[in-house]
Amino acid sequence: MKSFISLAFLACTLLLFLTTVSADNEPTFLHKRHVCLVMRNVLGKRTLDIDCPCVIAEAIFDDKIKGHIVFAQDECGDIKIAGLFTKGLDNKPCTFKIVDECGVVHDLTSTLKVIPTKDGGSKTFKMKYNFFNLNCDNEGIFIPRICDNPGEIGVFVVINDKYKTPIIEK
């Protein structure tokens, strides 16, 4: 009987110990600096992670359409786009494209949820993208591309295929 009690006590102590250890064993990546798994150099050392430059760029519309779009790139190369329009959208859905001298780089119409308001502006909008970057690698929108029939040099935001303004890196 004594051996059964001591065995039961040992089992309860072991169970309590394992429960405490497993409850305290949170993922350690939550407590560390944010590391970009997508941009990591897999063959290199873990201390040589590729960090993109943190960049802010903006596109200011100040003609028939008035508004401001901000592009922010973090160290992982992810882009956050936020903005607001105050005039010119005429309460209609719009197309939003990023173009350069070679043509359309990205069509953001389906993903950038710009909701027009009755006064011709829009509600504030924001979206995070990880399929393109500003200048993190050779695919960045600020990296010049070679094309057959180059148009106007620069990177632009085009609304409804007629209103165009440059994206300026700050």
TAPETA-V544140 format. One record per pair of residues at least 24 apart in sequence whose C-alpha atoms are under 10 Angstrom apart, sorted by the first residue. I is the first residue (numbers start at 1). GAP is how many residues later the second one is. D is the distance in Angstrom with one decimal. If there is no record, write none. Layout:
# TAPETA-V544140
i: (I | I)
gap: (GAP | GAP)
d: (D | D)
This chain:
# TAPETA-V544140
i: (34 | 34 | 35 | 35 | 36 | 36 | 36 | 36 | 36 | 37 | 38 | 38 | 38 | 38 | 39 | 39 | 39 | 39 | 39 | 40 | 49 | 50 | 50 | 50 | 50 | 51 | 51 | 51 | 51 | 52 | 52 | 52 | 52 | 52 | 52 | 52 | 52 | 53 | 53 | 53 | 53 | 54 | 54 | 54 | 54 | 54 | 55 | 55 | 55 | 55 | 55 | 55 | 55 | 56 | 56 | 56 | 56 | 56 | 56 | 57 | 57 | 57 | 57 | 57 | 57 | 57 | 58 | 58 | 58 | 58 | 58 | 58 | 58 | 58 | 58 | 59 | 59 | 59 | 59 | 59 | 59 | 59 | 59 | 59 | 59 | 59 | 60 | 60 | 60 | 60 | 60 | 60 | 60 | 61 | 61 | 61 | 61 | 61 | 61 | 61 | 61 | 61 | 61 | 62 | 62 | 62 | 62 | 63 | 63 | 63 | 63 | 63 | 64 | 64 | 64 | 65 | 65 | 65 | 65 | 65 | 65 | 65 | 66 | 66 | 67 | 67 | 69 | 69 | 69 | 69 | 69 | 70 | 70 | 70 | 70 | 71 | 71 | 71 | 71 | 71 | 71 | 71 | 71 | 71 | 72 | 72 | 72 | 72 | 73 | 73 | 73 | 73 | 73 | 73 | 73 | 73 | 74 | 74 | 74 | 75 | 76 | 76 | 76 | 77 | 77 | 77 | 77 | 77 | 77 | 77 | 77 | 77 | 77 | 78 | 78 | 78 | 78 | 78 | 78 | 78 | 78 | 79 | 79 | 79 | 79 | 79 | 79 | 79 | 79 | 80 | 80 | 80 | 80 | 80 | 80 | 81 | 81 | 81 | 81 | 81 | 81 | 82 | 82 | 82 | 82 | 82 | 82 | 82 | 83 | 83 | 83 | 83 | 83 | 83 | 83 | 84 | 84 | 84 | 84 | 84 | 84 | 84 | 84 | 84 | 85 | 85 | 85 | 85 | 85 | 85 | 85 | 85 | 85 | 85 | 86 | 86 | 86 | 86 | 86 | 86 | 86 | 86 | 87 | 87 | 87 | 87 | 87 | 87 | 88 | 88 | 88 | 88 | 88 | 89 | 89 | 89 | 89 | 89 | 89 | 89 | 89 | 89 | 89 | 89 | 90 | 90 | 90 | 90 | 90 | 90 | 90 | 91 | 91 | 91 | 91 | 91 | 91 | 91 | 91 | 92 | 92 | 92 | 92 | 92 | 92 | 93 | 94 | 94 | 94 | 94 | 95 | 95 | 95 | 95 | 95 | 96 | 96 | 96 | 96 | 96 | 96 | 96 | 97 | 97 | 97 | 97 | 97 | 97 | 97 | 98 | 98 | 98 | 98 | 98 | 98 | 98 | 98 | 98 | 98 | 99 | 99 | 99 | 99 | 99 | 99 | 99 | 99 | 99 | 99 | 100 | 100 | 100 | 100 | 100 | 100 | 100 | 100 | 100 | 100 | 100 | 100 | 100 | 100 | 101 | 101 | 101 | 101 | 101 | 101 | 101 | 101 | 101 | 101 | 101 | 101 | 101 | 102 | 102 | 102 | 102 | 102 | 102 | 102 | 102 | 102 | 102 | 102 | 102 | 103 | 103 | 103 | 103 | 103 | 103 | 104 | 104 | 104 | 104 | 105 | 105 | 105 | 105 | 105 | 105 | 106 | 106 | 106 | 106 | 107 | 107 | 108 | 109 | 109 | 134 | 141 | 142 | 142 | 142)
gap: (41 | 42 | 40 | 41 | 38 | 39 | 40 | 41 | 42 | 39 | 38 | 39 | 40 | 92 | 36 | 37 | 38 | 97 | 98 | 36 | 27 | 25 | 26 | 27 | 86 | 24 | 25 | 26 | 85 | 24 | 25 | 26 | 81 | 82 | 83 | 84 | 85 | 24 | 81 | 82 | 83 | 24 | 25 | 80 | 81 | 82 | 24 | 78 | 79 | 80 | 81 | 114 | 115 | 24 | 25 | 78 | 112 | 113 | 114 | 24 | 77 | 109 | 110 | 111 | 112 | 113 | 24 | 25 | 99 | 107 | 108 | 109 | 110 | 111 | 112 | 24 | 96 | 97 | 98 | 99 | 105 | 106 | 107 | 108 | 109 | 110 | 25 | 97 | 104 | 105 | 106 | 107 | 108 | 24 | 25 | 26 | 27 | 96 | 98 | 102 | 103 | 104 | 105 | 24 | 25 | 26 | 103 | 24 | 25 | 100 | 101 | 102 | 24 | 25 | 99 | 24 | 25 | 55 | 56 | 94 | 98 | 99 | 54 | 55 | 54 | 55 | 55 | 56 | 57 | 88 | 98 | 56 | 97 | 98 | 99 | 55 | 56 | 57 | 62 | 63 | 96 | 97 | 98 | 99 | 56 | 61 | 62 | 97 | 55 | 56 | 57 | 59 | 60 | 61 | 62 | 63 | 59 | 60 | 62 | 61 | 54 | 57 | 60 | 52 | 53 | 54 | 55 | 56 | 57 | 58 | 59 | 60 | 63 | 50 | 51 | 52 | 53 | 54 | 55 | 56 | 58 | 48 | 49 | 50 | 51 | 52 | 53 | 54 | 55 | 46 | 47 | 48 | 49 | 50 | 53 | 31 | 44 | 45 | 46 | 47 | 48 | 30 | 32 | 42 | 43 | 44 | 45 | 46 | 31 | 39 | 40 | 41 | 42 | 43 | 44 | 30 | 31 | 32 | 37 | 38 | 39 | 40 | 41 | 42 | 29 | 30 | 31 | 32 | 35 | 36 | 37 | 38 | 39 | 40 | 30 | 31 | 33 | 34 | 35 | 36 | 37 | 38 | 29 | 30 | 32 | 33 | 34 | 35 | 28 | 31 | 32 | 33 | 34 | 25 | 26 | 27 | 28 | 29 | 30 | 31 | 32 | 33 | 70 | 71 | 26 | 27 | 28 | 29 | 30 | 31 | 32 | 24 | 25 | 26 | 27 | 28 | 29 | 30 | 31 | 24 | 25 | 26 | 28 | 29 | 30 | 67 | 64 | 65 | 66 | 67 | 63 | 64 | 65 | 66 | 67 | 61 | 62 | 63 | 64 | 65 | 67 | 68 | 59 | 60 | 61 | 62 | 63 | 64 | 67 | 43 | 57 | 58 | 59 | 60 | 61 | 66 | 67 | 68 | 69 | 42 | 53 | 55 | 56 | 57 | 58 | 59 | 65 | 67 | 68 | 41 | 42 | 44 | 45 | 50 | 51 | 52 | 53 | 54 | 55 | 56 | 57 | 66 | 67 | 43 | 44 | 45 | 46 | 47 | 48 | 49 | 50 | 51 | 52 | 53 | 54 | 55 | 42 | 43 | 44 | 45 | 46 | 47 | 48 | 49 | 50 | 51 | 52 | 53 | 44 | 46 | 47 | 48 | 49 | 52 | 51 | 52 | 53 | 54 | 27 | 34 | 35 | 36 | 50 | 51 | 25 | 26 | 35 | 51 | 50 | 51 | 49 | 50 | 51 | 35 | 26 | 25 | 26 | 27)
d: (9.2 | 9.0 | 8.8 | 7.8 | 9.9 | 7.7 | 5.2 | 8.6 | 9.7 | 8.2 | 7.5 | 9.0 | 10.0 | 9.5 | 9.3 | 6.5 | 7.8 | 9.4 | 9.7 | 9.0 | 9.9 | 8.4 | 8.1 | 9.8 | 9.2 | 5.0 | 6.1 | 7.8 | 8.1 | 5.8 | 5.6 | 9.1 | 9.2 | 9.4 | 7.7 | 5.0 | 8.1 | 7.9 | 9.2 | 7.6 | 6.7 | 9.7 | 9.8 | 9.4 | 9.3 | 9.0 | 9.3 | 9.9 | 7.6 | 8.3 | 9.5 | 7.3 | 7.2 | 9.6 | 10.0 | 9.0 | 8.7 | 6.1 | 5.5 | 9.6 | 8.6 | 9.9 | 6.3 | 5.3 | 4.1 | 5.3 | 9.6 | 9.3 | 9.7 | 9.7 | 8.2 | 5.4 | 5.4 | 6.6 | 7.5 | 9.3 | 9.8 | 7.7 | 6.9 | 10.0 | 9.3 | 6.3 | 5.8 | 4.6 | 6.4 | 9.1 | 9.7 | 9.3 | 9.7 | 6.7 | 7.7 | 7.9 | 8.8 | 8.4 | 9.8 | 9.6 | 9.8 | 9.3 | 9.9 | 8.4 | 8.0 | 6.2 | 8.9 | 9.9 | 9.2 | 9.9 | 8.8 | 9.3 | 8.7 | 8.7 | 9.8 | 9.6 | 5.8 | 9.1 | 8.1 | 6.7 | 9.4 | 9.0 | 8.6 | 9.0 | 7.5 | 9.7 | 9.6 | 8.0 | 8.1 | 8.9 | 9.9 | 9.1 | 9.3 | 9.0 | 8.8 | 9.3 | 8.9 | 9.6 | 9.9 | 9.8 | 9.8 | 9.7 | 9.6 | 8.4 | 8.7 | 9.5 | 8.9 | 10.0 | 9.4 | 9.4 | 8.6 | 9.8 | 9.7 | 9.5 | 9.7 | 9.9 | 6.9 | 6.8 | 8.6 | 8.7 | 9.3 | 9.9 | 9.6 | 8.6 | 8.7 | 9.2 | 8.4 | 9.1 | 7.0 | 9.0 | 7.7 | 5.5 | 7.6 | 8.1 | 5.9 | 8.7 | 9.1 | 7.0 | 5.8 | 4.6 | 7.7 | 7.3 | 6.3 | 8.9 | 9.3 | 8.2 | 5.6 | 5.1 | 6.3 | 8.6 | 7.3 | 6.1 | 7.7 | 7.0 | 5.7 | 4.4 | 6.3 | 8.8 | 9.8 | 8.5 | 8.0 | 5.3 | 5.3 | 6.3 | 7.9 | 9.3 | 9.9 | 7.3 | 5.4 | 4.1 | 6.6 | 8.8 | 8.8 | 9.0 | 8.6 | 5.7 | 5.5 | 6.6 | 9.6 | 8.5 | 9.7 | 9.9 | 7.6 | 6.0 | 6.3 | 4.8 | 6.5 | 9.2 | 9.0 | 9.8 | 8.5 | 9.4 | 8.1 | 4.8 | 5.1 | 7.4 | 7.7 | 9.4 | 9.5 | 9.0 | 7.9 | 6.7 | 4.0 | 6.4 | 8.7 | 9.8 | 9.7 | 9.4 | 7.2 | 4.8 | 4.5 | 8.0 | 9.7 | 8.8 | 5.3 | 6.4 | 9.3 | 9.9 | 9.6 | 6.5 | 8.2 | 9.3 | 8.7 | 4.9 | 5.7 | 7.4 | 9.3 | 9.5 | 7.5 | 8.0 | 7.4 | 7.4 | 4.3 | 7.3 | 9.4 | 8.4 | 4.9 | 5.6 | 5.6 | 7.3 | 5.4 | 7.4 | 8.1 | 6.4 | 8.7 | 9.3 | 8.5 | 9.9 | 10.0 | 9.0 | 10.0 | 6.5 | 5.7 | 9.3 | 7.8 | 5.4 | 4.9 | 7.3 | 10.0 | 6.9 | 5.8 | 4.9 | 6.8 | 8.1 | 9.8 | 10.0 | 8.1 | 5.7 | 5.2 | 6.7 | 8.5 | 8.1 | 9.4 | 8.5 | 7.0 | 5.7 | 4.7 | 6.3 | 9.1 | 9.5 | 9.9 | 9.5 | 8.9 | 8.7 | 9.8 | 8.3 | 5.8 | 5.3 | 6.4 | 7.1 | 9.2 | 9.4 | 9.8 | 8.0 | 8.8 | 8.6 | 8.6 | 8.7 | 7.7 | 7.4 | 6.8 | 5.6 | 4.5 | 6.2 | 8.9 | 9.4 | 10.0 | 8.7 | 8.1 | 8.9 | 7.8 | 9.9 | 8.2 | 5.0 | 4.4 | 5.2 | 5.1 | 6.3 | 7.3 | 9.1 | 9.4 | 7.3 | 7.6 | 5.5 | 7.7 | 6.9 | 5.4 | 6.4 | 8.6 | 8.8 | 9.7 | 9.8 | 9.0 | 9.4 | 8.3 | 7.8 | 9.6 | 9.7 | 9.7 | 9.5 | 9.7 | 9.3 | 9.4 | 10.0 | 9.8 | 7.4 | 9.0 | 9.6 | 9.6 | 8.3 | 9.1 | 9.7 | 9.8 | 9.5 | 9.9 | 9.3 | 9.7 | 9.0 | 9.9 | 9.1 | 9.6 | 8.7)
